[in-house]
Amino acid sequence: MTLVELLEWDSSFFGFPIGRVKDEIRTGQVESAVREADERGIRCTYLLVPADDQALLDAAQKHGFLVRDVRVELDRAVAGHATALNGLRHADLQDLATLRPIARERFQRTRFFADPGFSAERCADLYVEWLSRALRGEPGWKALMTEDARGFIVCELNPQSSVGAIVLIGVATSATRQGLGSSLVSGAGSLFLDASLLKATVVTQGHNVAAQRLYQAHGYRISRVDYWLHRWMSH
């Protein structure tokens, strides 16, 4: 039985084999997962551990995994979500040059930047790439930006599951505490409603209290908390 999934996209982007331990992993299987990852030459392996599974967390750390992030997922029903596009417009690839600096500077406290195994330059490129996917018009991805180009939001719309996800939200450092984040979340609500979705979700970091308060002010509630751990092959 395979315990580790090779992540083709991540591997291609960072330039070396990256895998993820399957979510159904049990405490007693961690050692086998580590052995498998090493045998397959997987240089970095991700593991997502529910915050209430102390036994799995202990086993993972015993076998070389290090905590890199606290993942907080929030959700709410689309019904009743604030919806407004005032001061916003749809963004496309022509806006990439304008929005790229925000994408490069605003996500530097995520798990990739927290892990010295990844170069800071490539980590910044990662969020630009995610923004680009929406700007290129990839199916299911949408991006809105403020008319003054000081903020953007990227959403993924999934009609099959009726779920809309806020993937990225970025506001220029010079424009914080001016209500742009709230406007962008309301814009996401408009996208979700227009797509006839039923549920809205978003993920942020445990340390990002400001983001959690923003989403909670829009009716989102915490649905789960997990630890992201990374392990690097030691030879």
Backbone as CSV, one residue per row, in Angstrom:
resi,resn,N_x,N_y,N_z,CA_x,CA_y,CA_z,C_x,C_y,C_z
1,MET,0.848,-1.199,0.000,0.000,0.000,0.000,0.881,1.246,0.000
2,THR,0.578,2.156,-0.894,1.325,3.409,-0.989,0.838,4.383,0.075
3,LEU,1.754,4.912,0.860,1.412,5.844,1.935,1.732,7.287,1.581
4,VAL,2.554,7.468,0.540,2.996,8.808,0.156,2.656,9.056,-1.308
5,GLU,2.000,10.161,-1.556,1.628,10.557,-2.920,2.667,11.539,-3.459
6,LEU,3.179,11.281,-4.652,4.090,12.225,-5.299,3.278,13.397,-5.834
7,LEU,3.672,14.599,-5.489,2.972,15.806,-5.924,3.649,16.335,-7.184
8,GLU,3.047,16.048,-8.308,3.656,16.378,-9.596,3.833,17.885,-9.762
9,TRP,2.797,18.652,-9.414,2.871,20.100,-9.626,3.940,20.720,-8.736
10,ASP,3.919,20.392,-7.445,4.904,20.948,-6.524,6.318,20.549,-6.944
11,SER,6.480,19.296,-7.324,7.799,18.801,-7.730,8.319,19.567,-8.942
12,SER,7.436,19.783,-9.903,7.828,20.513,-11.103,8.166,21.964,-10.774
13,PHE,7.365,22.577,-9.917,7.562,23.993,-9.610,8.869,24.226,-8.858
14,PHE,9.133,23.419,-7.831,10.323,23.634,-7.017,11.575,22.945,-7.580
15,GLY,11.380,22.004,-8.506,12.516,21.404,-9.175,13.119,20.192,-8.506
16,PHE,12.383,19.562,-7.592,12.843,18.323,-6.966,11.628,17.563,-6.459
17,PRO,11.770,16.245,-6.206,10.604,15.438,-5.831,10.015,15.849,-4.468
18,ILE,8.716,16.117,-4.480,7.978,16.485,-3.271,6.779,15.556,-3.157
19,GLY,6.520,15.064,-1.967,5.390,14.178,-1.754,4.550,14.621,-0.568
20,ARG,3.431,13.959,-0.401,2.547,14.224,0.726,2.048,12.897,1.286
21,VAL,2.172,12.746,2.594,1.630,11.562,3.250,0.113,11.602,3.124
22,LYS,-0.483,10.483,2.788,-1.930,10.432,2.611,-2.646,10.723,3.929
23,ASP,-3.785,11.381,3.819,-4.494,11.853,5.008,-4.960,10.730,5.925
24,GLU,-5.144,9.528,5.377,-5.651,8.431,6.216,-4.540,7.728,6.992
25,ILE,-3.341,8.307,7.011,-2.213,7.699,7.724,-2.548,7.469,9.199
26,ARG,-2.065,6.362,9.731,-2.245,6.067,11.155,-0.906,6.203,11.866
27,THR,-0.986,6.382,13.171,0.223,6.611,13.954,1.286,5.544,13.706
28,GLY,0.877,4.292,13.673,1.829,3.208,13.506,2.408,3.080,12.109
29,GLN,1.924,3.894,11.151,2.397,3.807,9.769,3.408,4.895,9.415
30,VAL,3.683,5.797,10.337,4.563,6.927,10.018,5.953,6.450,9.620
31,GLU,6.507,5.504,10.363,7.841,5.001,10.034,7.873,4.400,8.638
32,SER,6.828,3.655,8.271,6.759,3.064,6.931,6.656,4.146,5.858
33,ALA,5.921,5.224,6.151,5.787,6.323,5.197,7.127,7.015,4.970
34,VAL,7.861,7.208,6.038,9.187,7.829,5.930,10.123,6.951,5.101
35,ARG,10.111,5.657,5.370,10.954,4.730,4.616,10.581,4.754,3.133
36,GLU,9.288,4.757,2.856,8.828,4.791,1.459,9.286,6.062,0.763
37,ALA,9.140,7.198,1.435,9.540,8.472,0.832,11.027,8.466,0.494
38,ASP,11.848,7.945,1.411,13.284,7.901,1.160,13.619,6.949,0.021
39,GLU,12.971,5.801,-0.008,13.239,4.820,-1.063,12.853,5.354,-2.437
40,ARG,11.847,6.205,-2.479,11.402,6.769,-3.748,12.138,8.066,-4.096
41,GLY,13.058,8.484,-3.250,13.841,9.682,-3.529,13.069,10.975,-3.376
42,ILE,12.033,10.954,-2.561,11.242,12.162,-2.340,12.002,13.059,-1.364
43,ARG,12.385,14.208,-1.842,13.269,15.077,-1.060,12.552,15.763,0.099
44,CYS,11.327,16.209,-0.130,10.538,16.850,0.926,9.156,16.211,0.965
45,THR,8.705,15.895,2.158,7.398,15.259,2.326,6.546,16.097,3.259
46,TYR,5.311,16.389,2.816,4.359,17.120,3.646,3.499,16.134,4.429
47,LEU,3.054,16.568,5.590,2.109,15.788,6.384,1.150,16.740,7.068
48,LEU,-0.144,16.485,6.918,-1.177,17.285,7.566,-1.751,16.480,8.730
49,VAL,-1.625,17.023,9.942,-2.055,16.323,11.151,-3.170,17.099,11.840
50,PRO,-4.315,16.468,12.084,-5.381,17.151,12.836,-4.866,17.616,14.200
51,ALA,-5.262,18.803,14.605,-4.734,19.387,15.837,-5.061,18.572,17.071
52,ASP,-6.084,17.725,16.991,-6.453,16.934,18.165,-5.844,15.535,18.157
53,ASP,-4.955,15.252,17.190,-4.324,13.930,17.117,-2.894,14.018,17.645
54,GLN,-2.771,14.069,18.961,-1.460,14.238,19.573,-0.550,13.046,19.305
55,ALA,-1.116,11.847,19.267,-0.300,10.654,19.030,0.357,10.699,17.650
56,LEU,-0.391,11.105,16.633,0.169,11.196,15.289,1.201,12.319,15.219
57,LEU,0.932,13.423,15.875,1.875,14.537,15.893,3.194,14.112,16.546
58,ASP,3.107,13.401,17.660,4.316,12.929,18.342,5.105,11.964,17.461
59,ALA,4.390,11.041,16.812,5.058,10.059,15.954,5.738,10.744,14.780
60,ALA,5.075,11.735,14.205,5.641,12.443,13.061,6.926,13.168,13.458
61,GLN,6.894,13.835,14.592,8.082,14.580,15.029,9.217,13.625,15.401
62,LYS,8.870,12.475,15.930,9.876,11.464,16.263,10.617,10.995,15.011
63,HIS,9.938,11.013,13.873,10.528,10.515,12.633,10.980,11.640,11.701
64,GLY,11.231,12.810,12.259,11.884,13.861,11.487,11.011,14.927,10.882
65,PHE,9.702,14.851,11.079,8.820,15.907,10.587,8.890,17.105,11.538
66,LEU,8.862,18.301,10.978,8.854,19.524,11.770,7.610,20.339,11.453
67,VAL,6.997,20.907,12.480,5.809,21.746,12.286,6.223,23.039,11.587
68,ARG,5.536,23.353,10.499,5.835,24.571,9.744,4.671,25.554,9.705
69,ASP,3.480,25.106,10.106,2.331,26.001,10.023,1.173,25.407,10.813
70,VAL,0.302,26.278,11.302,-0.980,25.862,11.870,-2.045,26.277,10.858
71,ARG,-2.708,25.301,10.303,-3.703,25.537,9.247,-5.085,25.695,9.877
72,VAL,-5.734,26.813,9.623,-7.073,27.081,10.150,-8.042,27.210,8.979
73,GLU,-9.027,26.343,8.939,-10.037,26.376,7.878,-11.337,26.934,8.444
74,LEU,-11.937,27.851,7.704,-13.205,28.444,8.097,-14.193,28.274,6.953
75,ASP,-15.487,28.227,7.286,-16.490,28.156,6.229,-17.792,28.806,6.683
76,ARG,-18.686,28.951,5.738,-20.021,29.473,5.998,-20.903,29.160,4.791
77,ALA,-22.204,29.315,4.960,-23.119,29.173,3.838,-23.014,30.406,2.942
78,VAL,-23.151,30.198,1.631,-23.152,31.345,0.714,-24.394,32.197,0.939
79,ALA,-25.502,31.555,1.273,-26.727,32.306,1.561,-26.470,33.290,2.700
80,GLY,-26.742,34.554,2.447,-26.533,35.574,3.459,-25.148,36.187,3.458
81,HIS,-24.248,35.672,2.625,-22.891,36.223,2.522,-22.976,37.653,1.994
82,ALA,-22.177,38.549,2.559,-22.112,39.910,2.029,-21.679,39.869,0.568
83,THR,-22.353,40.639,-0.265,-22.026,40.677,-1.686,-21.963,42.127,-2.141
84,ALA,-20.853,42.497,-2.734,-20.701,43.857,-3.260,-19.478,43.898,-4.159
85,LEU,-19.596,44.632,-5.240,-18.472,44.808,-6.151,-18.061,46.272,-6.252
86,ASN,-18.543,47.088,-5.334,-18.196,48.500,-5.340,-16.686,48.672,-5.165
87,GLY,-16.080,49.402,-6.067,-14.647,49.642,-5.994,-13.796,48.487,-6.464
88,LEU,-14.430,47.445,-7.010,-13.710,46.269,-7.490,-13.968,46.065,-8.978
89,ARG,-13.086,45.319,-9.598,-13.305,44.891,-10.980,-12.642,43.540,-11.186
90,HIS,-13.077,42.845,-12.234,-12.444,41.573,-12.577,-11.030,41.843,-13.093
91,ALA,-10.108,40.991,-12.704,-8.717,41.141,-13.115,-8.376,40.100,-14.169
92,ASP,-7.448,40.437,-15.060,-6.984,39.488,-16.069,-5.467,39.581,-16.189
93,LEU,-4.914,38.868,-17.148,-3.466,38.731,-17.240,-2.757,40.074,-17.445
94,GLN,-3.448,41.047,-18.007,-2.844,42.362,-18.192,-2.554,43.049,-16.856
95,ASP,-3.175,42.565,-15.799,-2.979,43.166,-14.479,-1.850,42.510,-13.685
96,LEU,-1.220,41.481,-14.248,-0.223,40.731,-13.487,0.940,41.611,-13.044
97,ALA,1.453,42.438,-13.938,2.609,43.264,-13.582,2.284,44.192,-12.412
98,THR,1.047,44.665,-12.358,0.633,45.569,-11.286,0.460,44.837,-9.962
99,LEU,-0.099,43.629,-10.022,-0.418,42.888,-8.805,0.737,42.021,-8.308
100,ARG,1.705,41.722,-9.172,2.802,40.836,-8.782,3.519,41.289,-7.504
101,PRO,3.846,42.582,-7.340,4.553,42.987,-6.115,3.766,42.689,-4.844
102,ILE,2.440,42.809,-4.893,1.626,42.501,-3.717,1.703,41.015,-3.414
103,ALA,1.594,40.190,-4.459,1.652,38.738,-4.272,3.002,38.307,-3.708
104,ARG,4.063,38.991,-4.101,5.396,38.601,-3.655,5.673,39.012,-2.207
105,GLU,5.007,40.052,-1.737,5.345,40.563,-0.405,4.387,40.149,0.703
106,ARG,3.183,39.707,0.367,2.155,39.583,1.398,1.960,38.179,1.951
107,PHE,2.720,37.204,1.487,2.502,35.826,1.953,3.777,35.231,2.552
108,GLN,4.585,36.076,3.160,5.884,35.636,3.631,5.861,35.023,5.028
109,ARG,4.681,34.767,5.568,4.595,34.071,6.852,3.859,32.740,6.701
110,THR,3.921,32.189,5.499,3.290,30.899,5.233,4.298,29.774,5.457
111,ARG,3.823,28.539,5.348,4.662,27.386,5.683,5.863,27.230,4.759
112,PHE,5.750,27.691,3.535,6.880,27.560,2.614,8.010,28.503,3.012
113,PHE,7.669,29.740,3.323,8.686,30.678,3.788,9.256,30.255,5.135
114,ALA,8.450,29.569,5.958,8.918,29.138,7.276,9.926,28.003,7.192
115,ASP,10.001,27.347,6.039,10.878,26.193,5.858,12.130,26.624,5.085
116,PRO,13.316,26.620,5.739,14.535,27.062,5.052,14.965,26.151,3.909
117,GLY,14.324,24.999,3.770,14.639,24.133,2.647,14.184,24.696,1.314
118,PHE,13.224,25.625,1.351,12.748,26.284,0.132,13.375,27.672,0.041
119,SER,13.795,28.063,-1.145,14.366,29.399,-1.307,13.255,30.440,-1.213
120,ALA,13.554,31.551,-0.560,12.562,32.621,-0.396,12.109,33.155,-1.759
121,GLU,13.040,33.213,-2.704,12.709,33.713,-4.036,11.674,32.819,-4.711
122,ARG,11.882,31.514,-4.611,10.951,30.585,-5.258,9.613,30.565,-4.521
123,CYS,9.637,30.735,-3.207,8.388,30.802,-2.448,7.552,31.992,-2.899
124,ALA,8.194,33.134,-3.109,7.465,34.311,-3.586,6.881,34.049,-4.969
125,ASP,7.653,33.349,-5.800,7.157,32.998,-7.136,5.901,32.130,-7.056
126,LEU,5.815,31.307,-6.003,4.685,30.384,-5.865,3.359,31.143,-5.827
127,TYR,3.307,32.211,-5.057,2.048,32.947,-4.919,1.748,33.774,-6.162
128,VAL,2.777,34.203,-6.849,2.565,34.860,-8.144,1.969,33.868,-9.135
129,GLU,2.443,32.625,-9.091,1.920,31.597,-10.001,0.454,31.315,-9.712
130,TRP,0.079,31.229,-8.441,-1.328,31.004,-8.102,-2.193,32.161,-8.580
131,LEU,-1.697,33.385,-8.400,-2.416,34.547,-8.911,-2.545,34.468,-10.428
132,SER,-1.463,34.067,-11.085,-1.471,33.996,-12.545,-2.503,33.002,-13.069
133,ARG,-2.704,31.912,-12.343,-3.686,30.912,-12.786,-5.067,31.547,-12.930
134,ALA,-5.420,32.382,-11.983,-6.720,33.048,-12.056,-6.734,34.109,-13.150
135,LEU,-5.645,34.847,-13.278,-5.595,35.916,-14.274,-5.603,35.359,-15.689
136,ARG,-5.070,34.144,-15.859,-5.071,33.506,-17.185,-6.442,32.954,-17.548
137,GLY,-7.359,32.944,-16.605,-8.690,32.427,-16.872,-8.775,30.928,-16.798
138,GLU,-7.932,30.309,-15.950,-8.009,28.871,-15.766,-9.407,28.498,-15.295
139,PRO,-10.011,27.432,-15.842,-11.383,27.072,-15.481,-11.589,26.977,-13.973
140,GLY,-12.615,27.661,-13.501,-12.970,27.627,-12.095,-12.276,28.667,-11.239
141,TRP,-11.270,29.354,-11.792,-10.528,30.349,-11.028,-10.947,31.752,-11.458
142,LYS,-11.158,32.624,-10.489,-11.543,34.002,-10.754,-10.717,34.931,-9.875
143,ALA,-10.439,36.114,-10.373,-9.712,37.111,-9.590,-10.411,38.460,-9.685
144,LEU,-10.523,39.114,-8.558,-11.003,40.482,-8.484,-9.885,41.357,-7.944
145,MET,-9.896,42.617,-8.306,-8.916,43.554,-7.773,-9.597,44.881,-7.469
146,THR,-9.006,45.635,-6.579,-9.548,46.965,-6.302,-9.238,47.859,-7.493
147,GLU,-10.090,48.823,-7.722,-9.906,49.701,-8.879,-8.622,50.518,-8.772
148,ASP,-8.143,50.729,-7.542,-6.887,51.453,-7.379,-5.678,50.518,-7.380
149,ALA,-5.913,49.213,-7.646,-4.846,48.208,-7.779,-4.042,48.020,-6.503
150,ARG,-4.655,48.252,-5.357,-3.932,48.059,-4.096,-4.298,46.752,-3.400
151,GLY,-5.165,45.950,-4.022,-5.527,44.679,-3.422,-6.176,43.761,-4.438
152,PHE,-6.141,42.456,-4.138,-6.765,41.472,-5.026,-7.244,40.294,-4.203
153,ILE,-8.153,39.519,-4.809,-8.610,38.267,-4.210,-8.747,37.232,-5.314
154,VAL,-8.298,36.016,-5.029,-8.395,34.893,-5.969,-9.336,33.863,-5.371
155,CYS,-10.289,33.410,-6.159,-11.268,32.419,-5.705,-11.305,31.241,-6.673
156,GLU,-11.594,30.078,-6.121,-11.815,28.886,-6.929,-13.268,28.461,-6.767
157,LEU,-13.976,28.334,-7.884,-15.397,28.003,-7.880,-15.576,26.577,-8.381
158,ASN,-16.237,25.759,-7.590,-16.420,24.351,-7.947,-17.912,24.027,-8.008
159,PRO,-18.502,24.098,-9.196,-19.941,23.820,-9.328,-20.302,22.384,-8.950
160,GLN,-19.378,21.443,-9.138,-19.683,20.044,-8.826,-19.938,19.839,-7.332
161,SER,-19.130,20.469,-6.513,-19.300,20.342,-5.057,-20.108,21.489,-4.467
162,SER,-20.424,22.485,-5.305,-21.146,23.692,-4.862,-20.380,24.469,-3.798
163,VAL,-19.036,24.379,-3.868,-18.177,25.064,-2.892,-17.345,26.123,-3.593
164,GLY,-17.258,27.274,-2.972,-16.362,28.326,-3.425,-15.291,28.561,-2.383
165,ALA,-14.045,28.699,-2.816,-12.938,28.865,-1.883,-12.192,30.164,-2.157
166,ILE,-11.905,30.899,-1.109,-10.983,32.027,-1.209,-9.580,31.441,-1.154
167,VAL,-8.839,31.563,-2.240,-7.514,30.959,-2.348,-6.432,31.920,-1.858
168,LEU,-6.497,33.155,-2.300,-5.535,34.185,-1.902,-6.254,35.508,-1.730
169,ILE,-5.819,36.287,-0.780,-6.263,37.666,-0.663,-5.049,38.484,-0.262
170,GLY,-4.768,39.520,-1.029,-3.580,40.322,-0.775,-3.879,41.807,-0.866
171,VAL,-3.414,42.547,0.104,-3.568,44.008,0.130,-2.187,44.616,0.315
172,ALA,-1.863,45.623,-0.460,-0.562,46.268,-0.356,-0.324,46.765,1.063
173,THR,0.918,46.698,1.503,1.262,47.133,2.856,0.801,48.560,3.115
174,SER,0.901,49.402,2.120,0.522,50.808,2.280,-0.979,51.013,2.400
175,ALA,-1.769,49.951,2.138,-3.229,50.104,2.122,-3.915,49.281,3.204
176,THR,-3.153,48.775,4.175,-3.769,47.988,5.241,-4.596,48.866,6.158
177,ARG,-5.567,48.223,6.838,-6.448,48.892,7.805,-7.295,49.984,7.162
178,GLN,-7.616,49.807,5.881,-8.466,50.775,5.178,-9.748,50.136,4.653
179,GLY,-10.029,48.906,5.075,-11.266,48.249,4.688,-11.229,47.529,3.367
180,LEU,-10.063,47.458,2.728,-9.992,46.796,1.422,-10.213,45.294,1.548
181,GLY,-9.693,44.702,2.623,-9.885,43.269,2.811,-11.347,42.916,2.905
182,SER,-12.108,43.712,3.647,-13.541,43.464,3.787,-14.256,43.604,2.443
183,SER,-13.863,44.597,1.652,-14.466,44.785,0.331,-14.176,43.597,-0.576
184,LEU,-12.964,43.079,-0.485,-12.589,41.944,-1.332,-13.339,40.681,-0.936
185,VAL,-13.536,40.464,0.364,-14.307,39.299,0.800,-15.757,39.415,0.334
186,SER,-16.302,40.610,0.370,-17.663,40.807,-0.154,-17.702,40.538,-1.653
187,GLY,-16.624,40.895,-2.349,-16.541,40.579,-3.769,-16.536,39.083,-4.011
188,ALA,-15.830,38.349,-3.158,-15.842,36.893,-3.265,-17.259,36.367,-3.082
189,GLY,-17.989,36.952,-2.142,-19.382,36.541,-1.939,-20.207,36.711,-3.199
190,SER,-19.949,37.782,-3.930,-20.663,38.004,-5.194,-20.335,36.920,-6.215
191,LEU,-19.065,36.541,-6.285,-18.676,35.471,-7.209,-19.363,34.160,-6.848
192,PHE,-19.386,33.842,-5.551,-19.992,32.592,-5.106,-21.495,32.584,-5.388
193,LEU,-22.143,33.703,-5.125,-23.587,33.782,-5.352,-23.915,33.683,-6.839
194,ASP,-23.154,34.397,-7.664,-23.396,34.372,-9.111,-23.214,32.971,-9.688
195,ALA,-22.344,32.171,-9.057,-22.098,30.802,-9.532,-23.053,29.795,-8.905
196,SER,-24.011,30.294,-8.114,-25.017,29.440,-7.462,-24.389,28.394,-6.550
197,LEU,-23.312,28.782,-5.862,-22.660,27.868,-4.932,-23.368,27.915,-3.576
198,LEU,-23.144,26.892,-2.778,-23.847,26.783,-1.500,-22.958,27.043,-0.287
199,LYS,-21.657,26.761,-0.423,-20.753,26.846,0.721,-19.511,27.635,0.334
200,ALA,-19.028,28.449,1.257,-17.806,29.224,1.050,-16.766,28.793,2.075
201,THR,-15.519,28.646,1.635,-14.451,28.226,2.537,-13.226,29.119,2.358
202,VAL,-12.380,29.112,3.370,-11.112,29.834,3.295,-10.158,29.197,4.297
203,VAL,-8.879,29.237,3.985,-7.846,28.712,4.878,-6.860,29.822,5.181
204,THR,-6.472,29.935,6.452,-5.453,30.900,6.843,-4.541,30.260,7.878
205,GLN,-3.599,31.031,8.403,-2.653,30.516,9.374,-3.134,30.792,10.801
206,GLY,-2.723,29.921,11.711,-3.100,30.096,13.107,-2.606,31.394,13.687
207,HIS,-1.440,31.869,13.233,-0.889,33.111,13.768,-1.537,34.353,13.171
208,ASN,-2.289,34.181,12.083,-2.848,35.334,11.377,-4.204,35.706,11.981
209,VAL,-4.143,36.315,13.136,-5.366,36.679,13.858,-6.163,37.720,13.080
210,ALA,-5.488,38.635,12.426,-6.195,39.671,11.663,-7.058,39.056,10.567
211,ALA,-6.504,38.063,9.858,-7.273,37.400,8.805,-8.451,36.639,9.396
212,GLN,-8.230,35.948,10.507,-9.329,35.218,11.129,-10.450,36.168,11.540
213,ARG,-10.097,37.313,12.073,-11.120,38.292,12.470,-11.870,38.835,11.265
214,LEU,-11.143,39.044,10.166,-11.788,39.516,8.936,-12.845,38.521,8.478
215,TYR,-12.486,37.249,8.395,-13.432,36.250,7.921,-14.574,36.048,8.912
216,GLN,-14.276,36.081,10.192,-15.323,35.929,11.195,-16.304,37.083,11.145
217,ALA,-15.820,38.272,10.824,-16.716,39.425,10.681,-17.677,39.246,9.515
218,HIS,-17.295,38.379,8.571,-18.159,38.072,7.423,-18.921,36.761,7.629
219,GLY,-18.987,36.299,8.857,-19.805,35.127,9.162,-19.131,33.784,9.018
220,TYR,-17.854,33.761,8.672,-17.130,32.491,8.593,-16.839,31.991,10.005
221,ARG,-16.859,30.681,10.171,-16.561,30.087,11.462,-15.535,28.969,11.277
222,ILE,-14.682,28.790,12.262,-13.639,27.765,12.172,-14.275,26.381,12.102
223,SER,-13.859,25.607,11.112,-14.395,24.258,10.931,-13.382,23.175,11.249
224,ARG,-12.080,23.496,11.126,-11.060,22.524,11.506,-9.713,23.229,11.660
225,VAL,-8.851,22.606,12.451,-7.499,23.123,12.671,-6.524,21.956,12.528
226,ASP,-5.455,22.169,11.787,-4.456,21.124,11.545,-3.054,21.718,11.652
227,TYR,-2.086,20.825,11.799,-0.683,21.204,11.704,-0.143,20.757,10.354
228,TRP,0.586,21.653,9.683,1.364,21.250,8.510,2.780,20.947,8.969
229,LEU,3.277,19.760,8.631,4.647,19.379,8.936,5.386,19.054,7.644
230,HIS,6.685,19.319,7.633,7.539,18.962,6.503,8.687,18.085,7.020
231,ARG,9.098,17.151,6.198,10.287,16.343,6.485,11.171,16.318,5.251
232,TRP,12.464,16.560,5.455,13.423,16.518,4.363,14.249,15.252,4.433
233,MET,14.484,14.664,3.298,15.289,13.445,3.225,16.685,13.749,3.757
234,SER,17.180,12.907,4.645,18.424,13.205,5.348,19.687,12.743,4.618
235,HIS,19.527,12.121,3.463,20.722,11.661,2.745,20.522,11.825,1.240
